[in-house]
Structures are given as structure tokens and as C-alpha cells.
């Protein structure tokens, strides 16, 4: 009995320690979700400013009939695929969903004129790609804060630049497509975003976008150079937003997993404590029966 009670005490203590760890991870995940969601909301104003600048440049290029870079791709292009996953586990099917979505899209394009280079963010997604028979060009580590996303975006753009140093926003032989998980009401959804070349419908929408004031701006100097500058900012905004949304989804998945674990550990603790009390009560009852039996035996001896 004593050995069984001791073992149960150890199990209850271990379950309590694990419950404390799970609650700490819940708090950490909830805090991380907030900072990434706030960064996405704060980025919206800047993204709107970049789109307004693009609309002016595209409208000016249309009027002047000047060549607009990266609206259509030439032959023998290089297509860069960036897949955002996670470095850590306890996220359910977070990595499997985005990797499977990317693989389906990759198998659709089989043109020999397109060279595809896959870049992955997160060790877990990298392992999934290797298992699927796809060897990425490189793997980036995920940032652990909003401040480090900017550095990650810079590293990605540095890797996918042309070997001769030509900027992606100034060449018509480069495509950039992002695959990541985006937050939705029911959790998350794997999506793809074609950053370059510019989507035709999106470009037309920007060209006809109304200016918020009555004073229409004009592009001074080299309109193509100005457009390339705004395209570079468009690249930054798209990558930063994708990273922040993916990190928010990852932490939301981890929070949900920790909530389930917290609930399961709580139920396990109740079962262990109930079993402990039952065994302890059984031990007390046995000792009382022994005392009563001994008392009865002594009483019988006295009578005789």
C-alpha cells in the first residue's frame, strides 16, 4: 500500500509540474499572438501608402506608354518559392498543411523554361519538404519577435537576388511566390501569394484607384526608377505581412494545443487524486479493522 501511495504521489507531482509548464507556454503563445497581430494591423497603413504610390506610378507609366517592369515575365525565368513553416513543434498540422499546399501548386507548373528554387522558413517545414523529395535551396530560422522579422525579410531578399546583383524589382526574369498559413475565423488556412510579377487584376485595380484628395500627384524624374522603388517596398510589405501572419497562426495553433493539454492534464490529475484518496482511505479502513479485531480478541481473552 505504501509503495502504491508513494508512486501516486510522484505521478501527481509530475502532472502538477507539467501543468505549470503548459500554462507558461499558453501565456507565452497568447502574448506572441497579440504582438504579431498588432504588427499586421500597424503595417496596414504603410501598405496602403505603398499601394497609393504604386497606383500613381502605374497610372503615369500607362499615360506615357513607358515600359513597366515585372508586369509580365520573359522566357527562361527563375521562380523563387518561399514556404513559411515553424521551427518548433506542438502546432498540429500547421507545417503539413502549408507544405502540402505548396507541393500541389508546384506540380502544376512543369514548363522547362522555368527554373524553380524553393526556400523554406522553419526547420519543421524543411523536414517535411525533404520527406517529400524536395531539396530547398536554403532554410531560414524563424524570428522570435516582431523586431527580428525585418532582418529575416532582408536575408530572404538577399538570397533571392540575381547572382549579378540585379534587383528583383528591376528585372523581368524573376518570379516570387509565397506560401504560408493565414489566420481565419476557424483557425488558419494555407494560401499562396504571387508577389512578382504583379497580378494583372490587382495592377488594374491600382491603376484606376481613386486618389484620396482632390490634388492629384505627379511623378517627377524617372518614373520607371520611382516605380522600382515602390516595388521594392511592396516586396518588403508582402514578406513582412506573410511572416507576421504565419507566426500569429503558429502561436494560435500552439495555444490551442496547450489548452487541450491543460484540460487533459487537469482530468488526469483529478483521476490520480481520486485514486490516491481511495487507496489512502482503504489503508485507513484496514488499519481500523485490525485495531477493532485486536480489541475484540483481547476482550474475549479477558472474559475467558
Order of alpha helices (4+ residues) and beta strands (2+ residues): alpha-beta-alpha-beta-alpha-beta-alpha-beta-beta-alpha-alpha
